[in-house]
Amino acid sequence: MASSIMGRAVNNMRCLILLLAGLVTCAMGSSSRDLFAMSKWAEQQGIVMHESLEWKRYNDDPLDEDSNWGLELKEPVPPGTTLLQVPRNLVLDADSIGEEFQVRDGQEKLSLALEQLGDFGIHKEGFFIFLKLLRCSKESEDSQWAPWIQALPKKFPDFTTAEKECLPFYAKYAADYQDKKFQTFCHAAATLGELKESDPLDMETAKWAFHAVGSRCWKTAPINKDDGEAPNTELVPVGDMFNHREPPNVAITHDGGSVNFVYKGN
């Protein structure tokens, strides 16, 4: 009895940080997620993980190459504990990526691509990160972020046409909206030469990047609120594995040199 109670207590103390789900859309090849290489890369890049964090696999199916991986606390820590620190130079933030593509392609060409977004221009920050993921996937092993890209899920949930027809009105509207946004992102990316819409492999990769942006990015609070700085959209390597739950149990803070993930408690 005592051991059973202790076992339940230990399980209750463990804080589930993430549960990643992958269902339909595959876009990054058939190789499995390489968490070992990503962990080694993270250490080399100066990413600091709290010693109480451990990787956990949530799917024991050996035939599933896209196993659900997450981060879990192996022992309790007090609220306010910094679980993860990611150097600023590793963060994919929309403002910096926009400047990068402006320098590379020129303002005129970038403006033409942004015009292609039309009403979806309100999502241009997500579009910039979408472009960056496309570029990273093209660069493959030459990309600075290659080990992290390889550790991302290869599959994301996606509705079939038949499934969408069965959705309630507002849910179907939201799904249709995402489909139109994806098509628009692809048109705009093609303007910059980042993909060919006639190439099935390019479109498969684009679908993967689109879902990665939609499920793993967030709006950040400005670092200098007093300066009137607007929030920005960013995707943080390793940090993107947090807050896949409701309510979120990790707060995201900035200190200029890094992005920090602070435990709020359950």
C-alpha beads as a LAMMPS data file, in Angstrom:
LAMMPS data file: protein, C-alpha beads

266 atoms
265 bonds

1 atom types
1 bond types

-500.0 500.0 xlo xhi
-500.0 500.0 ylo yhi
-500.0 500.0 zlo zhi

Masses

1 110.0

Atoms # bond

1 1 1 0.000 0.000 0.000
2 1 1 2.761 2.448 0.991
3 1 1 4.689 1.824 -2.218
4 1 1 1.504 2.305 -4.247
5 1 1 0.788 5.639 -2.568
6 1 1 4.393 6.715 -3.049
7 1 1 4.205 5.748 -6.717
8 1 1 1.098 7.865 -7.203
9 1 1 2.726 10.749 -5.361
10 1 1 5.782 10.624 -7.596
11 1 1 3.577 10.558 -10.675
12 1 1 1.611 13.520 -9.386
13 1 1 4.809 15.477 -8.776
14 1 1 5.964 14.947 -12.294
15 1 1 5.031 17.859 -14.474
16 1 1 4.088 16.992 -18.005
17 1 1 5.546 19.780 -20.109
18 1 1 4.628 18.541 -23.561
19 1 1 2.739 15.964 -25.510
20 1 1 3.319 16.262 -29.231
21 1 1 0.779 14.757 -31.593
22 1 1 1.420 13.658 -35.161
23 1 1 -1.234 12.240 -37.426
24 1 1 -1.335 12.725 -41.168
25 1 1 0.874 15.167 -43.026
26 1 1 4.435 13.973 -43.580
27 1 1 6.947 16.279 -45.220
28 1 1 10.472 15.747 -44.012
29 1 1 11.327 12.257 -45.182
30 1 1 10.980 8.929 -43.438
31 1 1 13.885 9.202 -40.993
32 1 1 12.935 9.226 -37.330
33 1 1 13.252 12.200 -35.016
34 1 1 16.826 12.360 -33.747
35 1 1 16.578 13.721 -30.202
36 1 1 20.106 12.592 -29.326
37 1 1 21.715 14.675 -32.076
38 1 1 19.493 17.616 -31.208
39 1 1 20.452 17.432 -27.513
40 1 1 24.128 17.402 -28.429
41 1 1 23.609 20.337 -30.802
42 1 1 21.713 22.285 -28.142
43 1 1 24.585 21.903 -25.686
44 1 1 27.122 22.975 -28.320
45 1 1 25.028 26.044 -29.168
46 1 1 24.869 27.208 -25.557
47 1 1 21.294 26.141 -24.804
48 1 1 21.013 25.442 -21.070
49 1 1 18.479 22.918 -19.763
50 1 1 17.704 22.489 -16.072
51 1 1 19.156 19.270 -14.650
52 1 1 15.680 18.141 -13.561
53 1 1 14.420 18.026 -17.152
54 1 1 14.517 14.788 -19.085
55 1 1 13.360 13.662 -22.516
56 1 1 10.441 11.277 -22.528
57 1 1 8.956 9.243 -25.339
58 1 1 5.176 8.977 -25.164
59 1 1 4.704 6.407 -27.893
60 1 1 6.237 2.961 -27.474
61 1 1 5.279 1.743 -30.949
62 1 1 8.612 0.733 -32.561
63 1 1 7.006 1.050 -36.013
64 1 1 6.137 4.700 -35.452
65 1 1 9.074 6.729 -36.786
66 1 1 7.480 9.991 -35.663
67 1 1 7.232 9.072 -31.999
68 1 1 5.833 11.655 -29.621
69 1 1 8.653 13.110 -27.563
70 1 1 8.378 15.567 -24.735
71 1 1 10.163 17.140 -21.801
72 1 1 9.229 16.141 -18.277
73 1 1 10.430 17.071 -14.803
74 1 1 11.916 13.994 -13.154
75 1 1 11.727 15.729 -9.765
76 1 1 9.733 18.683 -8.429
77 1 1 11.086 22.220 -8.734
78 1 1 9.650 25.409 -7.222
79 1 1 7.708 27.899 -9.351
80 1 1 10.050 30.552 -10.720
81 1 1 12.716 28.011 -11.690
82 1 1 14.281 28.668 -15.100
83 1 1 13.957 25.400 -16.999
84 1 1 15.539 26.465 -20.272
85 1 1 17.704 29.279 -21.630
86 1 1 18.098 29.696 -25.398
87 1 1 20.619 32.177 -26.847
88 1 1 18.946 34.960 -28.798
89 1 1 20.967 34.230 -31.964
90 1 1 19.276 30.813 -32.296
91 1 1 15.737 32.183 -32.177
92 1 1 13.796 32.430 -35.432
93 1 1 12.078 35.766 -34.981
94 1 1 9.932 37.303 -37.692
95 1 1 11.493 40.769 -37.643
96 1 1 15.040 39.487 -38.133
97 1 1 13.975 37.026 -40.831
98 1 1 12.137 39.787 -42.698
99 1 1 15.315 41.872 -42.680
100 1 1 17.327 38.846 -43.826
101 1 1 15.109 38.257 -46.864
102 1 1 15.026 41.972 -47.637
103 1 1 18.829 42.025 -47.844
104 1 1 18.962 38.825 -49.860
105 1 1 16.136 39.475 -52.342
106 1 1 15.845 43.244 -52.262
107 1 1 12.996 45.383 -50.980
108 1 1 11.142 45.435 -54.306
109 1 1 10.976 41.650 -54.671
110 1 1 10.058 41.146 -51.021
111 1 1 7.318 43.783 -51.273
112 1 1 5.897 41.963 -54.297
113 1 1 5.804 38.713 -52.323
114 1 1 4.091 40.423 -49.388
115 1 1 1.503 41.895 -51.765
116 1 1 0.655 38.315 -52.740
117 1 1 -0.508 37.731 -49.168
118 1 1 -3.472 40.062 -49.670
119 1 1 -5.872 39.789 -46.739
120 1 1 -3.500 37.293 -45.138
121 1 1 -0.949 40.072 -44.743
122 1 1 -1.948 40.184 -41.084
123 1 1 -0.046 36.894 -40.831
124 1 1 3.151 38.148 -42.469
125 1 1 5.212 37.379 -39.353
126 1 1 4.199 33.736 -39.594
127 1 1 4.972 33.902 -43.320
128 1 1 8.537 35.033 -42.610
129 1 1 9.146 32.081 -40.281
130 1 1 7.511 29.796 -42.864
131 1 1 10.081 31.071 -45.393
132 1 1 12.925 30.448 -42.959
133 1 1 11.867 26.847 -42.362
134 1 1 11.679 26.289 -46.117
135 1 1 15.179 27.689 -46.457
136 1 1 16.511 25.533 -43.602
137 1 1 14.995 22.404 -45.139
138 1 1 16.643 23.237 -48.489
139 1 1 20.019 23.769 -46.842
140 1 1 19.644 20.388 -45.115
141 1 1 22.817 19.515 -43.171
142 1 1 24.378 22.874 -44.067
143 1 1 21.780 24.732 -42.029
144 1 1 22.795 25.982 -38.597
145 1 1 19.507 24.570 -37.294
146 1 1 19.734 21.157 -39.030
147 1 1 19.784 18.949 -35.872
148 1 1 16.804 20.808 -34.415
149 1 1 14.902 20.594 -37.731
150 1 1 15.573 16.846 -37.802
151 1 1 14.148 16.501 -34.285
152 1 1 10.877 18.269 -35.115
153 1 1 7.760 16.158 -35.722
154 1 1 7.552 14.844 -39.262
155 1 1 3.759 14.690 -39.110
156 1 1 1.075 17.150 -38.098
157 1 1 -2.715 16.781 -37.913
158 1 1 -4.509 17.588 -41.154
159 1 1 -8.119 17.195 -42.255
160 1 1 -9.100 15.266 -45.345
161 1 1 -11.786 16.777 -47.581
162 1 1 -14.318 14.232 -46.320
163 1 1 -13.489 15.020 -42.695
164 1 1 -13.899 18.752 -43.266
165 1 1 -17.359 18.231 -44.711
166 1 1 -18.413 16.646 -41.415
167 1 1 -17.250 19.566 -39.285
168 1 1 -19.627 22.061 -37.651
169 1 1 -19.905 25.362 -39.528
170 1 1 -17.404 27.426 -37.551
171 1 1 -14.876 24.599 -37.353
172 1 1 -15.127 24.081 -41.123
173 1 1 -14.729 27.820 -41.662
174 1 1 -11.529 27.793 -39.591
175 1 1 -10.186 24.773 -41.488
176 1 1 -10.996 26.367 -44.860
177 1 1 -9.340 29.589 -43.723
178 1 1 -6.139 27.708 -42.909
179 1 1 -6.211 25.998 -46.313
180 1 1 -6.539 29.348 -48.077
181 1 1 -3.776 30.827 -45.952
182 1 1 -1.498 27.913 -46.832
183 1 1 -2.165 28.353 -50.555
184 1 1 -1.491 32.084 -50.265
185 1 1 1.757 31.509 -48.360
186 1 1 2.871 29.141 -51.127
187 1 1 2.050 31.659 -53.886
188 1 1 4.055 34.330 -52.074
189 1 1 6.972 31.968 -51.373
190 1 1 7.036 30.976 -55.051
191 1 1 7.424 34.669 -55.927
192 1 1 10.691 34.600 -53.980
193 1 1 11.783 31.329 -55.578
194 1 1 11.546 29.395 -52.314
195 1 1 9.366 26.655 -53.794
196 1 1 7.744 25.431 -57.006
197 1 1 4.015 24.924 -56.648
198 1 1 4.148 22.274 -59.387
199 1 1 6.636 20.175 -57.402
200 1 1 4.876 17.694 -55.057
201 1 1 7.932 17.405 -52.799
202 1 1 8.176 21.179 -52.444
203 1 1 4.503 21.352 -51.548
204 1 1 4.867 18.538 -49.041
205 1 1 7.723 20.379 -47.349
206 1 1 5.691 23.594 -47.453
207 1 1 2.785 21.866 -45.727
208 1 1 5.126 20.632 -43.010
209 1 1 6.603 24.121 -42.507
210 1 1 3.130 25.701 -42.427
211 1 1 1.947 23.333 -39.696
212 1 1 5.182 23.786 -37.737
213 1 1 4.637 27.550 -37.717
214 1 1 0.982 27.204 -36.779
215 1 1 1.615 24.871 -33.855
216 1 1 4.998 25.972 -32.474
217 1 1 5.258 29.778 -32.787
218 1 1 3.995 32.419 -30.386
219 1 1 3.733 36.158 -29.963
220 1 1 6.261 37.534 -27.521
221 1 1 6.015 40.459 -25.179
222 1 1 8.408 43.247 -26.238
223 1 1 11.758 43.346 -24.452
224 1 1 11.541 47.110 -23.949
225 1 1 7.880 47.851 -23.269
226 1 1 8.603 51.484 -22.422
227 1 1 9.994 52.075 -25.916
228 1 1 6.655 51.280 -27.527
229 1 1 8.110 48.158 -29.116
230 1 1 5.466 45.925 -30.704
231 1 1 5.163 42.202 -29.896
232 1 1 6.973 39.920 -32.313
233 1 1 6.397 36.356 -33.508
234 1 1 9.158 33.839 -32.878
235 1 1 10.003 30.159 -32.965
236 1 1 12.496 29.048 -30.314
237 1 1 14.504 25.832 -30.819
238 1 1 13.851 23.360 -27.977
239 1 1 11.625 25.987 -26.369
240 1 1 9.019 25.091 -28.980
241 1 1 8.492 21.870 -27.020
242 1 1 6.911 23.720 -24.088
243 1 1 3.325 24.815 -23.410
244 1 1 1.573 22.208 -25.559
245 1 1 -1.065 22.023 -22.831
246 1 1 -3.851 24.147 -21.410
247 1 1 -3.306 26.103 -19.298
248 1 1 0.384 26.729 -20.060
249 1 1 2.707 26.047 -17.139
250 1 1 5.821 27.798 -18.431
251 1 1 6.311 31.572 -18.725
252 1 1 8.533 32.986 -21.474
253 1 1 10.807 35.883 -20.579
254 1 1 13.564 37.810 -22.363
255 1 1 16.714 39.315 -20.942
256 1 1 18.201 40.585 -24.190
257 1 1 20.801 37.851 -24.532
258 1 1 18.487 34.861 -24.253
259 1 1 14.922 33.617 -24.191
260 1 1 14.078 31.989 -20.860
261 1 1 11.410 29.443 -19.978
262 1 1 10.326 29.754 -16.360
263 1 1 8.225 27.151 -14.554
264 1 1 4.942 28.572 -13.234
265 1 1 3.747 25.433 -11.441
266 1 1 0.775 23.206 -12.130

Bonds

1 1 1 2
2 1 2 3
3 1 3 4
4 1 4 5
5 1 5 6
6 1 6 7
7 1 7 8
8 1 8 9
9 1 9 10
10 1 10 11
11 1 11 12
12 1 12 13
13 1 13 14
14 1 14 15
15 1 15 16
16 1 16 17
17 1 17 18
18 1 18 19
19 1 19 20
20 1 20 21
21 1 21 22
22 1 22 23
23 1 23 24
24 1 24 25
25 1 25 26
26 1 26 27
27 1 27 28
28 1 28 29
29 1 29 30
30 1 30 31
31 1 31 32
32 1 32 33
33 1 33 34
34 1 34 35
35 1 35 36
36 1 36 37
37 1 37 38
38 1 38 39
39 1 39 40
40 1 40 41
41 1 41 42
42 1 42 43
43 1 43 44
44 1 44 45
45 1 45 46
46 1 46 47
47 1 47 48
48 1 48 49
49 1 49 50
50 1 50 51
51 1 51 52
52 1 52 53
53 1 53 54
54 1 54 55
55 1 55 56
56 1 56 57
57 1 57 58
58 1 58 59
59 1 59 60
60 1 60 61
61 1 61 62
62 1 62 63
63 1 63 64
64 1 64 65
65 1 65 66
66 1 66 67
67 1 67 68
68 1 68 69
69 1 69 70
70 1 70 71
71 1 71 72
72 1 72 73
73 1 73 74
74 1 74 75
75 1 75 76
76 1 76 77
77 1 77 78
78 1 78 79
79 1 79 80
80 1 80 81
81 1 81 82
82 1 82 83
83 1 83 84
84 1 84 85
85 1 85 86
86 1 86 87
87 1 87 88
88 1 88 89
89 1 89 90
90 1 90 91
91 1 91 92
92 1 92 93
93 1 93 94
94 1 94 95
95 1 95 96
96 1 96 97
97 1 97 98
98 1 98 99
99 1 99 100
100 1 100 101
101 1 101 102
102 1 102 103
103 1 103 104
104 1 104 105
105 1 105 106
106 1 106 107
107 1 107 108
108 1 108 109
109 1 109 110
110 1 110 111
111 1 111 112
112 1 112 113
113 1 113 114
114 1 114 115
115 1 115 116
116 1 116 117
117 1 117 118
118 1 118 119
119 1 119 120
120 1 120 121
121 1 121 122
122 1 122 123
123 1 123 124
124 1 124 125
125 1 125 126
126 1 126 127
127 1 127 128
128 1 128 129
129 1 129 130
130 1 130 131
131 1 131 132
132 1 132 133
133 1 133 134
134 1 134 135
135 1 135 136
136 1 136 137
137 1 137 138
138 1 138 139
139 1 139 140
140 1 140 141
141 1 141 142
142 1 142 143
143 1 143 144
144 1 144 145
145 1 145 146
146 1 146 147
147 1 147 148
148 1 148 149
149 1 149 150
150 1 150 151
151 1 151 152
152 1 152 153
153 1 153 154
154 1 154 155
155 1 155 156
156 1 156 157
157 1 157 158
158 1 158 159
159 1 159 160
160 1 160 161
161 1 161 162
162 1 162 163
163 1 163 164
164 1 164 165
165 1 165 166
166 1 166 167
167 1 167 168
168 1 168 169
169 1 169 170
170 1 170 171
171 1 171 172
172 1 172 173
173 1 173 174
174 1 174 175
175 1 175 176
176 1 176 177
177 1 177 178
178 1 178 179
179 1 179 180
180 1 180 181
181 1 181 182
182 1 182 183
183 1 183 184
184 1 184 185
185 1 185 186
186 1 186 187
187 1 187 188
188 1 188 189
189 1 189 190
190 1 190 191
191 1 191 192
192 1 192 193
193 1 193 194
194 1 194 195
195 1 195 196
196 1 196 197
197 1 197 198
198 1 198 199
199 1 199 200
200 1 200 201
201 1 201 202
202 1 202 203
203 1 203 204
204 1 204 205
205 1 205 206
206 1 206 207
207 1 207 208
208 1 208 209
209 1 209 210
210 1 210 211
211 1 211 212
212 1 212 213
213 1 213 214
214 1 214 215
215 1 215 216
216 1 216 217
217 1 217 218
218 1 218 219
219 1 219 220
220 1 220 221
221 1 221 222
222 1 222 223
223 1 223 224
224 1 224 225
225 1 225 226
226 1 226 227
227 1 227 228
228 1 228 229
229 1 229 230
230 1 230 231
231 1 231 232
232 1 232 233
233 1 233 234
234 1 234 235
235 1 235 236
236 1 236 237
237 1 237 238
238 1 238 239
239 1 239 240
240 1 240 241
241 1 241 242
242 1 242 243
243 1 243 244
244 1 244 245
245 1 245 246
246 1 246 247
247 1 247 248
248 1 248 249
249 1 249 250
250 1 250 251
251 1 251 252
252 1 252 253
253 1 253 254
254 1 254 255
255 1 255 256
256 1 256 257
257 1 257 258
258 1 258 259
259 1 259 260
260 1 260 261
261 1 261 262
262 1 262 263
263 1 263 264
264 1 264 265
265 1 265 266
